Amino acid sequence: MSTLRFQALKDASSRKPIKFEETNKKSVLFGSNVFNDKAMRQYLTADAYKGVKDAIQHGTKIDRKLADYIAMGMKEWAISKGVTHYTHWFQPLTGTTAEKHDAFFETSYDGSDPVEKFGGGQLVQQEPDASSFPNGGIRNTFEARGYTAWDPTSPAFIFGTTLCIPTVFISYTGEALDYKTPLLRALNAVDEAATEVCKYFDKNVKKVTATLGWEQEYFLVDSALANSRPDLLLTGRTLLGHTSAKGQQLDDHYFGSIPSRALNYMRELEEECMLLGIPVKTRHNEVAPNQFELAPIFEETNLAVDHNSLLMDVMSKVGERHDFKVLFHEKPYKGVNGSGKHNNWSLATDTGVNLLSPGKTPMSNLQFLSFFINTIKAVQEYEELLRASIATASNDHRLGANEAPPAIISVFIGEQLTKVLAELEGVSKGKLSPEEKTDLKLNVVGKIPDVMLDNTDRNRTSPFAFTGNKFEFRAVGSSANCANAMTTLNSIVAKQLKEFKNEVDALIDTKGLKKDEAIFNVLREYIKKTKNILFEGDGYSDAWEKEAKKRGLSNHKTTPAALKAKVSKKALELFHDLNVMNHVEVEARYEIELEEYTKKIQIEGRVLGDIARNHVIPTAIRYQNTLIENVRGLKEIFGKDFEKIAKEQIFLIKEISAHIEAINSNVEAMTEARKKANILTDAQKMAEAYCDKVKPYFEIIREHCDKLELLVDDELWTLTKYRELLFTR
């Protein structure tokens, strides 16, 4: 049995880096396989081009005749690049992307006159079989109908020989069955709300765009080594394995020289990204051995989410060519850092202003403070919902560990901005005297650019941190679709900005305050109300956990506990009022995420039981038999004195037996707990049963398996060890 492990090690150790040479400059390659503005100008008629641009910029509907012209141009462009098929590319609630390929090919009724065909109807809408996608009770399994509809705001692209058309995915009754649809609605809501607030400061602002820059962390492991670990293949993480003597404690991997195989993988990955218009810019070693990160330039949020979803698929495909398995699981290895997907979020106007970046004048800084403080207020009001947006079985392993934020949502803004807010809190209620206005604008608001200039302090234990000109939502998991967190964040900010506008207008209309005075007064009240969510200290400490409880902040450490916030009255009203999701859509997602959690724990339990009984125990018995034979031999030679001479061997035999008994009994108990959980019909109760009754056995079983790994002869051990997974390059 151990031959697979040693063959995998031999294969991995003999790998040579697959050389890759860039074919051209990144600036030349960028977007070559994207039906972008340049391609549209070349292949579309003037009317068709204008129709697409109006749809992108103003949400104008594209009529059928124009759609035919657009499809014709898109097809000609794609065929000129060797494309043979097209697909509606969408993001169902599975956490991955989906596609069904159709050929640019049709014949007449008698099979003659074959022709490449692609019309407006095929571009705009398709009807894939939706029966096996998660729906959360929105539709019956026997009702397979679902529709994909073209999203013109995210450009079509070519991957391999297939034209991929980004689409939304909805049921035949109109409810969203994907991540993109609610995200687009949330982005529209925050655009409308933020634009109205911007008009206090600049009447020329017509549109506000939410921007996103994700940072993707991941592990690379040789494909042969991954194939030797059933747990890695089936669950994305190692369910057992003793920690390596050397891990990340020397901090020698972080920002170190990138290993040759990994670097060549990154170079090819970057070229693929350039062709697809994914603006990746940064690459480096992360903290744990064989852990890496790449990050792009900021983009409009919908496009950024599409690009990240596409990226993960591209990473896996390029990984295969370099004999790598790419691990996106938040915690694939115990004892070393897990992986996140930090979401750097901001708002930008169509006049070119980043609303979370201080300006050069008191007026621009008042605008900055309005959006800055309102974002904090939004997090304060909806911290439980924000926690729910990043809740998954895999992210539960990471949150609160030494490289990730805790499950308590708090906001870090730094010492300097904390002082600014403290001064603003002292603003008089009502009208300001001329002296107060001058002092406030010149000595507080006016000095913000100078304060920000050297404000480089960061807090890695904060789940939501202000980092100079953006907020970084650090708690998002590495395997997640960014849309879930971004839909929630943009929705809560939109809701808060609407309330802010109403309160300011009310002070202007009913109290006779000047605009600036009204804004200052509302912001002052917000500062008082948001103190509980601000935290600058160590998010890992027990003291913070106690303090957070006093402040009334939630601390949902598991997904079943966190997800309840999604279907609270507060959350249902939020999404409904903003037209982001109706009650049916929200409740469906809640059911789907609970079911996904249950299934993942169920699969892990089955895999762990299988490995423990079919790998670990037989290997331990084989080694134990060797020890028994050794003791018998010693008895034959030394007679009655053999017990003294064979003391260590006898001790090992007993210790191995104790671990085997513990593994067997706990696997039995875990299986029984699973059976009891499986008969529950309520999704919440079933998820809680798997979380509270089944999952605790994982660590108990693992502990005994890992002890045996240290006791059993290395030559017999069948499972590739941590030192081999982490340090074979």
C-alpha positions in Angstrom: 0.0 0.0 0.0 2.8 2.4 0.8 4.1 2.0 -2.8 1.7 4.6 -4.0 3.1 7.2 -1.6 6.7 6.4 -2.5 6.0 6.4 -6.2 4.3 9.7 -5.9 7.3 11.1 -4.0 9.6 9.7 -6.7 7.5 11.3 -9.5 7.2 14.7 -7.6 11.0 14.8 -6.8 11.9 14.1 -10.4 9.8 16.9 -11.9 11.6 19.5 -14.0 10.2 23.0 -14.2 8.1 23.3 -17.4 9.7 26.2 -19.2 7.4 29.0 -20.3 8.4 32.0 -22.3 6.0 35.0 -22.6 4.9 35.5 -26.2 4.6 39.3 -26.0 4.4 42.2 -23.6 1.5 42.2 -21.2 0.2 45.5 -22.6 0.0 43.9 -26.1 -1.6 40.7 -24.9 -4.1 42.2 -22.5 -7.7 41.6 -23.6 -6.8 39.9 -26.9 -9.4 37.2 -26.3 -12.1 39.6 -25.0 -14.9 41.1 -27.0 -14.0 44.5 -25.6 -14.4 48.0 -26.9 -11.7 47.7 -29.5 -13.2 44.4 -30.9 -16.7 45.8 -30.8 -15.6 48.9 -32.8 -14.1 46.6 -35.4 -16.8 44.0 -35.7 -20.1 45.8 -34.9 -22.1 48.3 -36.9 -22.4 51.8 -35.4 -26.0 51.1 -34.2 -25.0 47.8 -32.7 -22.0 49.3 -31.0 -24.1 52.1 -29.6 -26.7 49.6 -28.4 -24.2 47.7 -26.3 -22.6 50.8 -24.9 -26.0 52.2 -23.9 -26.8 48.9 -22.2 -23.5 49.0 -20.3 -23.6 52.6 -19.2 -27.4 53.2 -18.8 -29.0 49.8 -18.6 -30.9 50.3 -21.8 -32.6 47.3 -23.2 -31.2 45.8 -26.5 -34.0 45.1 -29.0 -34.0 41.8 -31.0 -32.9 43.4 -34.3 -29.8 44.9 -32.7 -29.1 41.7 -30.9 -28.9 39.9 -34.2 -26.3 42.4 -35.5 -24.3 42.1 -32.2 -24.4 38.3 -32.4 -23.3 38.4 -36.0 -20.3 40.6 -35.1 -19.4 38.6 -32.1 -19.5 35.3 -34.1 -17.3 36.7 -36.8 -14.8 37.9 -34.3 -14.8 34.6 -32.5 -14.4 32.5 -35.6 -11.5 34.7 -36.8 -9.7 33.4 -33.6 -10.4 29.7 -34.2 -13.5 29.4 -32.1 -15.9 26.5 -32.9 -18.4 26.6 -30.0 -20.2 29.1 -27.8 -21.6 28.9 -24.2 -23.6 30.9 -21.8 -21.2 31.1 -18.9 -22.9 31.6 -15.5 -22.4 31.2 -11.8 -25.0 28.9 -10.2 -25.3 28.5 -6.4 -22.8 25.7 -6.4 -19.8 28.0 -5.8 -18.3 27.2 -9.2 -19.0 28.3 -12.8 -21.2 26.4 -15.3 -21.3 26.1 -19.1 -23.0 24.1 -21.9 -21.2 24.2 -25.2 -23.0 24.5 -28.5 -21.3 24.5 -31.9 -21.6 27.4 -34.4 -23.1 24.9 -36.7 -26.5 24.1 -38.2 -27.9 22.2 -41.2 -31.1 22.5 -43.1 -34.0 20.1 -42.4 -32.6 17.5 -44.8 -29.1 17.7 -43.5 -27.6 19.7 -46.3 -26.2 23.2 -46.5 -24.2 23.2 -43.2 -23.5 26.8 -42.0 -22.0 28.6 -39.0 -24.9 30.2 -37.3 -25.3 32.3 -34.1 -28.3 34.7 -33.8 -29.5 37.3 -31.4 -31.8 34.8 -29.7 -28.9 32.5 -29.0 -26.9 35.4 -27.7 -29.5 36.9 -25.4 -31.1 33.8 -23.9 -30.7 30.0 -23.5 -32.6 27.4 -21.6 -30.2 25.0 -19.9 -31.5 22.0 -18.0 -31.7 23.4 -14.5 -32.9 20.3 -12.6 -29.6 19.5 -10.9 -28.6 23.0 -9.8 -29.3 24.1 -6.2 -32.6 25.9 -6.0 -33.5 26.0 -2.3 -37.1 25.1 -3.0 -37.7 27.8 -5.6 -38.7 25.1 -8.2 -39.4 21.3 -8.3 -36.8 18.9 -9.6 -39.2 17.7 -12.3 -39.4 21.3 -13.5 -36.1 21.5 -15.2 -36.6 24.8 -16.9 -34.2 27.7 -16.1 -33.0 30.5 -18.3 -29.6 32.2 -18.8 -29.7 35.8 -20.0 -26.8 37.8 -21.4 -25.1 40.3 -19.1 -23.7 42.9 -21.6 -21.8 44.7 -18.7 -19.3 41.8 -18.6 -17.7 41.3 -21.9 -17.7 37.9 -23.7 -14.4 36.1 -23.9 -12.7 33.2 -25.6 -11.4 30.3 -23.5 -9.8 27.6 -25.6 -12.0 27.3 -28.7 -15.2 28.4 -26.9 -16.9 31.8 -26.9 -18.0 32.4 -23.3 -20.9 34.8 -22.8 -21.4 35.9 -19.2 -25.0 35.6 -18.2 -27.4 35.7 -15.3 -29.3 32.5 -14.4 -33.0 32.6 -13.3 -35.9 30.2 -12.8 -38.8 30.2 -15.3 -40.8 32.2 -12.6 -38.1 34.9 -12.5 -36.3 34.2 -9.3 -32.5 34.4 -9.3 -30.7 31.0 -9.2 -27.2 32.5 -9.3 -24.7 34.9 -7.6 -24.7 37.5 -10.4 -28.3 38.6 -10.5 -28.5 39.8 -6.8 -25.0 41.4 -7.2 -26.1 43.4 -10.2 -29.2 44.6 -8.3 -27.1 45.5 -5.2 -24.6 47.4 -7.4 -27.5 49.3 -8.9 -28.9 50.1 -5.4 -25.5 51.5 -4.2 -25.1 53.5 -7.4 -28.4 55.2 -6.9 -27.9 55.9 -3.2 -24.3 57.0 -3.5 -25.0 59.3 -6.4 -27.7 61.1 -4.5 -25.3 61.7 -1.6 -22.6 62.8 -4.0 -24.8 65.6 -5.3 -24.3 67.4 -1.9 -20.7 67.9 -3.0 -20.7 67.8 -6.8 -23.8 68.2 -9.0 -22.0 66.7 -12.0 -21.9 63.2 -10.6 -24.2 61.0 -12.6 -23.0 57.5 -11.6 -21.1 55.8 -8.7 -19.4 52.5 -9.3 -18.5 50.0 -6.6 -14.9 48.8 -7.2 -13.3 45.6 -6.0 -9.7 44.3 -5.9 -9.5 40.8 -4.6 -6.3 39.1 -3.4 -6.4 35.3 -4.1 -4.4 33.1 -1.8 -3.8 29.4 -2.7 -1.6 26.4 -2.2 0.2 24.3 -4.8 0.9 20.6 -4.3 2.4 18.2 -6.9 -0.4 16.3 -8.6 1.1 12.9 -7.8 1.2 13.8 -4.1 -2.3 15.0 -4.2 -3.5 11.8 -5.9 -2.0 9.8 -3.1 -4.2 11.5 -0.6 -7.9 10.6 -0.9 -8.9 13.3 1.6 -7.3 16.1 -0.6 -9.0 14.8 -3.7 -12.4 14.4 -2.2 -12.6 17.3 0.3 -9.9 19.7 -0.7 -8.1 19.4 2.7 -6.1 16.9 4.7 -8.4 15.3 7.3 -5.5 13.8 9.1 -1.7 14.1 9.2 0.8 15.0 11.8 2.3 18.4 11.6 5.8 18.7 10.0 8.7 19.3 12.4 9.4 22.4 10.2 6.4 24.4 9.2 6.2 28.2 8.8 7.9 29.0 12.2 11.0 30.4 10.6 9.0 32.9 8.4 11.4 31.9 5.5 8.8 31.4 2.8 6.9 34.7 3.1 8.0 37.0 0.2 10.9 34.6 -0.4 12.4 33.6 -3.7 9.6 31.9 -5.7 10.4 28.2 -6.4 11.2 27.6 -10.1 8.2 25.3 -10.8 5.8 27.6 -9.1 7.3 30.6 -11.0 6.9 29.0 -14.4 3.3 28.1 -13.4 2.7 31.8 -12.5 4.2 33.1 -15.7 1.9 30.9 -17.9 -1.1 31.7 -15.6 -0.4 35.5 -16.0 -0.3 35.2 -19.8 -3.6 33.3 -19.8 -5.0 36.1 -17.6 -3.7 38.8 -19.9 -5.5 37.2 -22.9 -8.7 37.1 -20.9 -8.4 40.7 -19.7 -7.9 39.8 -16.1 -5.5 42.5 -14.8 -3.3 40.5 -12.5 -0.4 42.5 -11.2 1.1 41.1 -8.0 2.5 37.6 -7.2 4.5 36.4 -4.2 5.1 33.6 -1.7 2.6 33.6 1.2 3.4 32.7 4.8 2.9 28.9 4.7 5.2 26.6 2.7 3.9 26.1 -0.9 1.4 28.9 -0.4 1.2 31.8 -2.8 -0.9 34.9 -3.7 -1.8 36.8 -6.7 -3.7 40.1 -6.9 -5.1 42.3 -9.7 -5.7 46.0 -10.4 -9.0 47.2 -9.1 -12.1 46.8 -11.4 -15.8 47.5 -11.4 -17.2 44.9 -9.0 -19.3 42.8 -11.3 -16.4 42.4 -13.7 -14.0 41.7 -10.8 -16.3 39.0 -9.5 -16.5 37.4 -13.0 -12.8 37.6 -13.4 -12.1 36.0 -10.0 -14.5 33.1 -10.8 -12.9 32.6 -14.2 -9.4 32.9 -12.6 -9.9 29.9 -10.3 -10.9 27.8 -13.3 -7.9 29.0 -15.3 -5.6 28.4 -12.3 -6.7 24.7 -12.1 -6.3 24.2 -15.8 -2.8 25.7 -16.0 -1.9 23.8 -12.9 -2.6 20.5 -14.7 -0.1 21.5 -17.4 2.5 22.0 -14.7 1.6 18.8 -12.7 0.1 20.9 -9.9 -3.1 20.5 -7.9 -4.3 24.0 -6.9 -5.8 24.1 -3.4 -8.4 26.8 -2.8 -9.7 25.3 0.5 -9.4 27.8 3.4 -7.5 25.4 5.6 -6.0 22.5 3.6 -3.3 21.8 6.2 -3.4 21.8 10.0 -0.8 23.9 11.8 0.0 26.3 9.0 -1.7 29.4 7.7 -4.9 28.9 5.7 -6.0 31.0 2.7 -8.3 34.0 2.3 -9.5 36.2 -0.5 -9.3 39.7 0.8 -11.9 41.9 -0.8 -10.7 45.5 -1.2 -13.8 47.6 -1.8 -14.4 51.2 -2.6 -16.7 53.6 -4.5 -15.8 55.7 -7.5 -17.7 58.5 -9.3 -18.0 58.9 -13.1 -16.0 62.1 -12.5 -13.0 60.1 -11.5 -13.1 60.5 -7.7 -12.5 57.7 -5.2 -15.1 58.4 -2.5 -13.0 56.7 0.2 -9.9 58.7 -0.6 -9.3 62.1 1.2 -9.0 65.1 -1.1 -7.1 68.4 -1.0 -10.0 70.6 0.2 -12.3 70.6 3.2 -15.3 70.1 0.9 -13.8 66.9 -0.7 -12.8 65.7 2.8 -16.3 66.2 4.0 -17.4 64.0 1.2 -14.8 61.4 2.2 -16.0 61.5 5.8 -19.6 61.1 4.7 -18.9 57.8 2.8 -16.3 56.7 5.4 -18.6 57.1 8.4 -21.6 55.7 6.6 -19.8 52.6 5.7 -18.8 52.1 9.3 -22.4 52.7 10.3 -23.6 50.1 7.8 -21.2 47.5 9.2 -22.4 48.4 12.8 -26.0 47.9 11.8 -25.5 44.7 9.8 -22.5 43.0 11.3 -24.3 39.7 11.7 -25.4 39.7 8.1 -21.9 40.5 7.0 -20.6 37.6 9.0 -23.2 35.4 7.4 -22.1 36.4 3.9 -18.7 34.7 4.4 -20.0 31.6 6.4 -19.0 28.2 4.9 -17.8 24.9 6.3 -14.3 25.5 4.9 -14.1 29.1 6.2 -15.0 28.0 9.7 -11.6 26.3 9.9 -9.8 29.6 9.1 -11.7 32.3 11.0 -10.0 33.0 14.3 -6.9 31.1 13.5 -3.6 32.9 13.7 -3.6 34.2 10.1 -7.3 35.2 9.8 -9.7 37.6 11.4 -11.9 36.3 14.2 -15.6 35.5 13.7 -16.4 38.8 15.5 -17.0 41.5 12.9 -15.3 44.8 13.8 -13.8 47.8 12.0 -10.2 49.0 12.2 -9.6 52.6 11.1 -6.2 53.3 12.7 -5.1 55.7 15.5 -5.1 58.9 13.4 -8.7 58.6 12.0 -9.9 57.6 15.4 -8.7 61.0 16.6 -10.4 62.7 13.7 -13.7 61.1 14.6 -13.3 62.0 18.3 -12.9 65.7 17.3 -15.9 65.5 15.0 -18.0 64.1 17.8 -17.6 67.4 19.6 -19.5 69.3 17.0 -22.3 71.3 18.5 -25.8 70.1 18.0 -27.7 72.3 15.5 -26.3 75.4 13.9 -22.5 76.1 14.1 -21.0 79.5 14.9 -18.7 81.0 12.2 -15.8 80.2 14.5 -16.8 76.5 15.0 -17.2 76.1 11.2 -13.8 77.6 10.5 -12.1 75.6 13.2 -13.8 72.4 12.0 -13.0 72.8 8.4 -9.5 74.0 8.7 -8.2 72.2 11.7 -10.1 68.9 11.6 -11.5 68.1 8.1 -8.9 70.1 6.2 -6.0 68.3 7.8 -7.1 64.8 6.8 -4.8 64.5 3.8 -1.8 65.2 6.1 -3.1 62.6 8.6 -3.5 60.0 6.0 -0.1 60.6 4.4 1.8 58.5 6.9 -1.0 56.4 8.2 0.3 53.0 7.3 -0.6 51.0 10.4 -2.6 47.9 9.8 -4.3 45.3 11.9 -4.3 41.8 10.4 -6.7 40.5 13.1 -9.4 42.9 11.8 -12.0 41.4 9.5 -12.9 44.8 8.1 -10.1 47.4 8.0 -9.7 50.8 6.4 -6.4 50.8 4.5 -5.9 54.3 3.2 -8.4 54.7 0.3 -10.5 51.5 0.6 -12.0 49.1 3.1 -10.5 45.6 3.1 -13.0 42.8 3.9 -10.4 40.3 5.1 -12.7 37.5 6.3 -13.8 36.3 2.8 -12.6 32.7 2.2 -10.3 31.7 -0.6 -12.7 29.3 -2.2 -15.7 31.7 -2.0 -17.4 33.5 -4.9 -16.8 37.2 -4.1 -20.4 38.0 -5.1 -21.9 36.7 -1.8 -19.9 39.1 0.3 -20.1 42.0 -2.3 -23.9 41.7 -2.6 -24.3 42.1 1.2 -21.7 44.8 1.6 -23.1 47.0 -1.3 -26.6 46.4 -0.1 -26.0 47.5 3.5 -24.0 50.6 2.3 -26.8 51.5 -0.1 -29.4 51.2 2.7 -27.3 53.3 5.0 -26.6 56.1 2.4 -30.4 56.3 1.8 -31.0 56.8 5.5 -28.2 59.4 5.7 -29.7 61.4 2.8 -33.1 61.4 4.4 -31.7 62.5 7.8 -29.6 65.3 6.2 -32.5 66.5 4.1 -34.8 66.5 7.1 -32.4 68.8 9.1 -32.2 71.2 6.1 -35.9 71.3 5.5 -37.3 71.3 9.1 -34.4 72.8 11.2 -33.2 75.4 8.6 -29.6 74.1 8.8 -27.1 74.8 6.1 -26.1 71.7 4.1 -22.6 71.4 5.8 -24.1 71.9 9.3 -26.7 69.2 8.6 -24.1 66.8 7.4 -21.9 67.4 10.4 -24.8 66.9 12.8 -25.8 63.6 11.3 -22.2 62.4 11.1 -21.7 63.3 14.8 -24.6 61.1 15.8 -23.3 58.3 13.7 -19.9 58.5 15.3 -21.5 58.1 18.7 -23.5 55.1 17.6 -20.7 53.3 15.9 -18.1 53.2 18.7 -19.0 49.6 19.5 -17.9 48.3 16.1 -14.5 50.1 16.1 -11.6 48.1 17.5 -7.9 48.6 17.2 -6.5 45.8 19.4 -5.7 42.1 19.1 -8.7 40.4 17.6 -7.4 37.0 18.8 -7.4 37.8 22.5 -9.8 36.4 25.0 -10.2 39.9 26.3 -11.6 41.1 23.0 -14.1 38.2 23.0 -15.3 39.3 26.4 -15.3 43.0 25.4 -17.2 42.3 22.2 -19.9 40.5 24.1 -20.3 43.5 26.4 -20.6 45.7 23.3 -23.4 43.5 22.0 -21.4 42.2 18.9 -22.2 38.7 17.6 -19.6 35.9 17.7 -20.9 33.2 15.5 -18.1 30.7 15.3 -19.9 28.2 13.1 -21.8 28.4 9.8 -25.2 27.1 11.1 -25.1 29.8 13.8 -24.1 32.5 11.4 -26.5 31.8 8.6 -29.6 32.5 10.8 -28.9 36.2 10.2 -29.7 35.8 6.5 -33.4 35.1 7.2 -33.9 37.6 10.0 -36.6 40.1 9.6 -34.0 42.8 9.3 -32.2 41.1 6.5 -35.4 40.2 4.6 -36.5 43.8 4.7 -33.1 45.1 3.6 -32.9 43.0 0.5 -36.6 43.4 -0.3 -36.6 47.2 0.1 -33.6 47.6 -2.2 -35.0 45.1 -4.8 -31.9 43.0 -4.4 -33.7 39.8 -3.5 -37.3 38.9 -2.6 -38.1 36.8 0.4 -38.2 33.6 -1.7 -34.7 34.2 -3.1 -33.2 35.0 0.3 -34.8 32.0 2.0 -33.7 29.7 -0.9 -30.1 30.8 -0.5 -30.3 30.2 3.2 -31.6 26.6 2.6 -28.9 26.0 -0.1 -26.1 27.2 2.1 -27.3 25.0 5.1 -27.5 22.0 2.8 -24.1 22.7 1.3 -22.6 22.8 4.8 -24.3 19.6 5.9 -23.2 17.8 2.7 -19.6 18.9 3.1 -19.4 17.7 6.7 -21.1 14.5 5.7 -18.6 13.8 3.0 -15.6 14.6 5.3 -17.0 12.2 7.9 -17.3 9.4 5.3 -13.8 10.0 3.9 -12.3 10.2 7.4 -13.9 7.0 8.4 -12.7 5.3 5.2 -9.1 6.5 5.6 -9.0 5.7 9.3 -10.2 2.1 8.8 -8.8 1.2 5.4 -5.4 3.0 5.6 -4.4 3.9 9.1 -5.6 0.8 11.1 -4.3 -1.8 8.6 -0.9 -0.1 8.5 -0.8 0.1 12.3 -1.7 -3.6 12.6 1.0 -4.5 10.0 3.6 -2.7 12.0 2.2 -4.1 15.3 2.6 -7.6 13.9 6.2 -6.9 13.1 6.7 -5.9 16.8 5.0 -9.0 18.0 7.3 -11.2 15.9 10.2 -9.3 17.3 9.0 -9.9 20.9 8.5 -13.6 20.2 12.1 -13.8 18.9 13.4 -12.1 21.9 11.5 -14.5 24.2 13.0 -17.4 22.3 16.5 -16.1 22.8 16.3 -14.6 26.3 13.6 -16.7 28.0 12.3 -15.3 31.2 14.3 -12.1 30.9 12.7 -11.1 27.6 10.1 -8.7 29.2 12.8 -6.5 30.5 14.7 -6.5 27.1 11.5 -6.1 25.1 9.9 -3.5 27.3 9.8 -0.8 24.7 8.4 -3.1 22.0 5.6 -4.3 24.4 4.8 -0.7 25.3 4.5 0.2 21.6 2.2 -2.9 21.0 -0.1 -1.8 23.8 -0.1 1.9 22.7 -0.9 0.9 19.1 -3.8 -1.2 20.3 -5.1 1.6 22.4 -5.1 4.0 19.4 -6.7 1.4 17.1 -9.5 0.8 19.7 -10.1 4.6 20.0 -10.2 5.1 16.3 -12.7 2.2 15.8 -15.0 3.2 18.6 -15.0 6.9 17.6 -15.7 6.1 13.9 -18.6 3.9 15.0 -19.9 6.7 17.2 -19.4 9.3 14.4 -21.4 7.0 12.0 -24.2 6.7 14.5 -24.3 10.5 15.0 -24.5 10.9 11.2 -27.4 8.4 11.0 -29.3 10.4 13.6 -28.6 13.7 11.8 -29.7 12.3 8.5 -33.3 11.5 9.6 -33.8 15.2 10.6 -36.0 17.1 8.1 -35.3 20.7 9.1 -32.3 22.0 7.3 -31.2 24.2 10.2 -31.5 21.4 12.7 -29.6 18.9 10.4 -26.8 21.4 9.9 -26.6 22.0 13.7 -26.5 18.2 14.3 -23.6 17.8 11.8 -21.8 20.7 13.4 -22.4 19.9 17.1 -22.7 16.1 17.1 -20.8 14.7 14.1 -17.9 17.2 13.5 -16.4 16.9 17.0 -15.4 13.3 16.3 -13.1 14.5 13.5 -10.5 15.9 15.8 -10.7 12.9 18.2 -10.2 10.4 15.3 -7.5 12.6 13.8 -5.5 12.8 17.1 -5.3 9.0 17.4 -4.4 8.6 13.7 -1.7 11.3 13.9 -0.2 9.6 17.0 0.0 6.3 15.0 1.8 8.2 12.2 4.6 9.0 14.7 4.7 5.4 16.0 4.5 3.4 12.7 7.5 2.6 10.6 7.8 5.3 7.9 8.4 2.7 5.2 4.9 1.2 5.9 2.9 4.4 6.2 0.6 4.7 3.2 -0.4 8.4 3.3 1.9 11.1 2.0 3.1 13.1 5.0 2.9 16.8 5.8 6.7 17.3 5.3 6.3 15.8 1.8 3.2 17.8 0.9 4.6 21.1 2.1 8.2 20.9 1.1 8.4 18.9 -2.1 8.9 21.5 -4.8 
